């Protein structure tokens, strides 16, 4: 089935995005690596309890944009961001914003599973401990709740003391999702979370995303247009640092407004 046909199946889940609560409002966002202008005048709204997919060829700015949403780019030297990026109407680049608290609200799952060299239990408990949770009973509850939220509890509940590295690749990625959920974020950023996984593990992560959007806002970077069409309610197309267009996933795949989007979807470049 083509991405266009699959996107049509998402139409019923997009119940008038403009009527939904805006989680992020981004206006005239520009980002620079040194002198390199990586993101150019980005305007986009991200709606609460939806999956917004970002597609486009390698090096087009998708991941750079994703990392602006929780200021992860700031860990890199010689970077600069201008414009407005509001989370719940609060400017996250205001100097008064606590970056640690921001990254608690906005969790991130990376391209490759990156569990800590600790036990399964300690991978999940690490974040809550950082934020002041000390009681073992409370940590136990958080670990179980987070692993259940990532559809992993039944598979690991009897081996919580084992190393996270003993898990399969797909299980490790769900563990990383559980780790992000443990600090009770509002938004989950996912940077190509299935690129290193087999088809069965990919399917499980996609099923999980569908469940998670009921409680969280998800922004997903993916090279896989079929995946974007399967799981997202809105899709944005990036090209050479520009957000060419963004809209309901069905509309973008079936009725793109820009020829560059149409060319990319149809495989004419990228």
matplotlib code that plots the C-alpha trace (Angstrom):
import matplotlib.pyplot as plt

x = [0.0, 1.3, 2.0, -0.9, -3.4, -2.1, -2.4, -6.1, -6.6, -5.5, -8.1, -10.7, -8.2, -7.5, -10.6, -10.0, -6.4, -7.1, -9.7, -7.2, -4.9, -1.6, 1.3, 4.1, 3.8, 7.0, 7.4, 10.4, 12.7, 16.3, 19.1, 22.9, 25.8, 28.5, 28.0, 25.9, 22.2, 20.7, 17.0, 15.4, 12.3, 10.4, 6.7, 4.8, 2.1, 2.3, -1.0, -1.5, -2.1, -1.2, 1.8, 3.4, 5.8, 8.8, 10.0, 12.6, 16.0, 19.1, 20.6, 17.5, 17.1, 14.6, 16.7, 18.1, 14.6, 13.6, 16.4, 15.4, 12.2, 14.0, 17.1, 19.3, 21.3, 22.7, 25.1, 26.9, 29.5, 28.9, 25.2, 22.6, 18.8, 16.6, 12.8, 10.0, 9.4, 6.5, 5.6, 2.2, 2.6, 5.9, 9.1, 11.4, 14.5, 13.9, 17.0, 14.8, 13.7, 15.1, 16.6, 16.6, 12.9, 12.2, 13.9, 11.8, 8.7, 10.0, 11.6, 13.6, 14.2, 17.2, 17.8, 19.7, 18.8, 21.1, 20.4, 22.7, 25.2, 23.0, 20.2, 16.8, 15.4, 18.2, 17.7, 14.2, 14.8, 17.7, 15.6, 13.2, 16.2, 17.8, 14.6, 14.5, 12.5, 14.2, 11.6, 12.0, 8.3, 7.7, 10.6, 9.1, 5.8, 7.4, 9.5, 6.5, 4.2, 6.9, 7.6, 3.9, 3.6, 6.3, 4.6, 7.7, 6.7, 5.4, 8.7, 11.1, 9.2, 11.1, 14.6, 14.7, 18.2, 19.7, 21.7, 19.8, 22.3, 20.9, 17.7, 17.1, 17.4, 13.6, 13.4, 16.2, 14.4, 11.2, 13.3, 14.6, 11.0, 10.1, 13.1, 11.7, 8.3, 9.6, 9.9, 6.3, 6.9, 4.3, 6.0, 8.0, 10.5, 11.5, 14.4, 14.1, 13.4, 12.9, 15.8, 17.9, 15.1, 13.7, 10.2, 8.5, 10.1, 9.2, 5.6, 5.6, 7.1, 4.4, 1.7, 3.1, 3.2, -0.5, -1.2, 1.2, -0.4, -3.5, -1.3, 1.5, 2.3, 4.7, 7.0, 8.6, 11.5, 11.4, 12.9, 10.2, 7.2, 5.2, 5.7, 4.7, 1.5, 0.7, 1.1, 0.9, -2.0, 0.1, 3.3, 5.8, 8.2, 11.7, 14.1, 17.5, 16.7, 13.2, 9.8, 8.3, 4.8, 3.0, -0.6, -2.9, -1.0, -3.7, -3.6, 0.1, 0.4, -2.6, -2.8, 0.6, 0.6, 4.2, 5.8, 8.9, 6.7, 5.0, 8.4, 9.8, 6.7, 6.7, 10.4, 11.7, 14.5, 15.8]
y = [0.0, 3.4, 6.2, 8.1, 5.3, 4.7, 8.4, 8.3, 5.9, 8.6, 11.1, 10.0, 10.5, 14.1, 15.8, 19.3, 20.0, 23.7, 23.1, 21.3, 22.8, 24.1, 22.6, 24.3, 27.5, 28.1, 31.3, 32.5, 30.0, 30.2, 28.0, 28.2, 25.9, 28.5, 30.3, 27.5, 28.5, 25.1, 26.1, 29.0, 30.8, 27.8, 28.3, 25.4, 24.6, 21.2, 20.1, 18.3, 14.5, 14.1, 12.6, 15.1, 13.5, 15.3, 13.9, 14.9, 13.8, 13.4, 16.7, 18.7, 20.0, 17.5, 16.4, 19.9, 21.2, 18.4, 19.2, 22.9, 21.8, 20.9, 23.0, 19.9, 21.8, 23.9, 21.1, 21.8, 24.5, 27.6, 27.3, 30.0, 30.1, 33.1, 33.5, 32.4, 28.9, 28.7, 25.7, 26.2, 29.9, 30.1, 31.1, 28.3, 30.2, 32.9, 33.0, 32.5, 29.0, 26.2, 23.9, 20.9, 21.3, 21.9, 18.6, 16.9, 18.2, 17.3, 13.8, 12.5, 9.1, 8.8, 7.0, 4.1, 2.5, 4.0, 2.3, 3.2, 0.5, -0.3, -2.8, -2.5, -1.2, 1.4, 2.7, 3.7, 4.8, 7.1, 10.1, 10.1, 9.9, 13.0, 14.8, 14.0, 10.7, 8.6, 6.2, 2.7, 2.0, 5.1, 4.2, 0.7, 2.2, 4.5, 1.7, -0.6, 2.2, 3.3, -0.2, -0.8, 2.4, 1.2, -2.2, -3.9, -4.8, -8.3, -9.2, -7.9, -7.9, -11.0, -9.9, -6.2, -6.7, -7.9, -5.6, -3.5, -4.7, -8.2, -7.0, -7.2, -4.1, -3.6, -4.1, -1.7, 1.0, 0.4, 0.6, 4.0, 5.1, 3.9, 5.8, 9.0, 8.4, 7.8, 11.6, 12.2, 14.4, 16.2, 15.8, 12.9, 13.7, 10.7, 10.9, 8.0, 5.5, 2.6, 3.0, 0.4, -2.1, -5.1, -5.0, -6.8, -4.4, -1.4, -2.6, -2.8, 0.7, 2.1, 0.4, 1.9, 5.4, 5.1, 4.3, 7.0, 9.9, 9.5, 10.8, 12.7, 14.9, 13.2, 14.7, 12.1, 12.4, 9.6, 8.8, 6.3, 7.9, 4.8, 5.1, 8.8, 7.9, 5.1, 6.7, 10.5, 13.0, 15.8, 15.8, 18.4, 18.2, 19.7, 20.5, 22.3, 23.8, 25.0, 23.7, 23.5, 22.6, 21.1, 19.9, 16.9, 13.8, 12.7, 16.1, 16.3, 12.8, 13.1, 16.8, 18.4, 22.1, 22.4, 20.7, 19.9, 17.9, 16.1, 15.2, 13.9, 11.8, 10.3, 9.4, 11.9, 12.9, 12.3]
z = [0.0, -0.9, 1.7, 0.1, 0.6, 4.2, 5.0, 4.2, 7.0, 9.5, 8.4, 11.0, 13.8, 12.8, 14.3, 13.1, 14.3, 14.4, 17.1, 19.3, 21.9, 20.5, 22.4, 20.5, 18.5, 16.4, 14.5, 12.3, 13.9, 12.6, 13.8, 13.1, 13.5, 13.5, 10.2, 8.7, 8.5, 9.3, 9.9, 8.0, 9.2, 10.5, 11.2, 12.7, 15.3, 17.1, 18.6, 21.8, 21.8, 18.2, 16.4, 14.2, 11.7, 10.1, 6.8, 4.2, 2.8, 5.0, 6.1, 5.6, 9.2, 10.7, 13.6, 14.1, 14.4, 16.8, 19.1, 19.3, 21.0, 24.2, 23.6, 23.1, 20.5, 23.2, 24.2, 21.0, 20.7, 18.5, 17.9, 17.8, 17.7, 16.9, 16.6, 18.8, 20.2, 22.6, 24.7, 26.3, 25.5, 27.3, 25.4, 26.0, 24.9, 27.6, 29.9, 32.9, 31.7, 33.7, 31.0, 33.3, 34.0, 30.3, 29.4, 32.1, 30.3, 26.9, 26.8, 23.9, 22.3, 19.9, 16.7, 18.2, 21.5, 24.2, 27.5, 30.4, 31.5, 34.4, 35.2, 33.6, 36.9, 37.3, 33.8, 34.6, 38.2, 37.2, 36.0, 38.9, 41.3, 39.6, 40.2, 43.9, 44.2, 46.9, 48.4, 47.1, 47.0, 44.9, 42.6, 42.3, 41.2, 38.7, 37.2, 36.8, 35.4, 32.9, 31.7, 31.3, 29.4, 27.0, 26.7, 28.2, 31.7, 31.0, 29.2, 31.9, 35.2, 36.4, 35.3, 36.4, 37.9, 34.6, 32.5, 29.9, 27.4, 27.7, 26.0, 22.2, 20.1, 20.0, 23.8, 24.4, 22.4, 24.4, 27.5, 26.4, 25.8, 29.3, 30.6, 29.0, 30.4, 33.9, 34.6, 33.4, 30.4, 28.4, 25.0, 23.6, 20.8, 18.7, 16.3, 13.9, 16.7, 14.4, 12.0, 13.7, 14.3, 12.4, 11.0, 13.9, 16.5, 14.3, 14.3, 18.1, 18.4, 16.0, 18.0, 21.1, 19.6, 18.8, 22.5, 23.8, 21.9, 24.2, 27.0, 25.4, 22.4, 20.0, 17.4, 15.2, 12.8, 10.2, 6.8, 6.3, 4.5, 5.0, 8.7, 8.7, 6.8, 9.2, 12.6, 12.3, 12.2, 10.8, 8.7, 7.8, 4.9, 5.4, 2.5, 2.8, 6.1, 5.1, 6.2, 2.8, 4.0, 6.9, 7.2, 7.9, 6.9, 4.4, 2.7, 2.5, 0.9, -1.4, -2.2, -1.5, -2.2, -3.2, -6.2, -4.1, -1.7, -4.5, -6.1, -2.8, -2.0, -5.5, -5.3, -7.8, -5.5, -2.0]

ax = plt.figure().add_subplot(projection="3d")
ax.plot(x, y, z, "-o")
ax.set_aspect("equal")
plt.show()
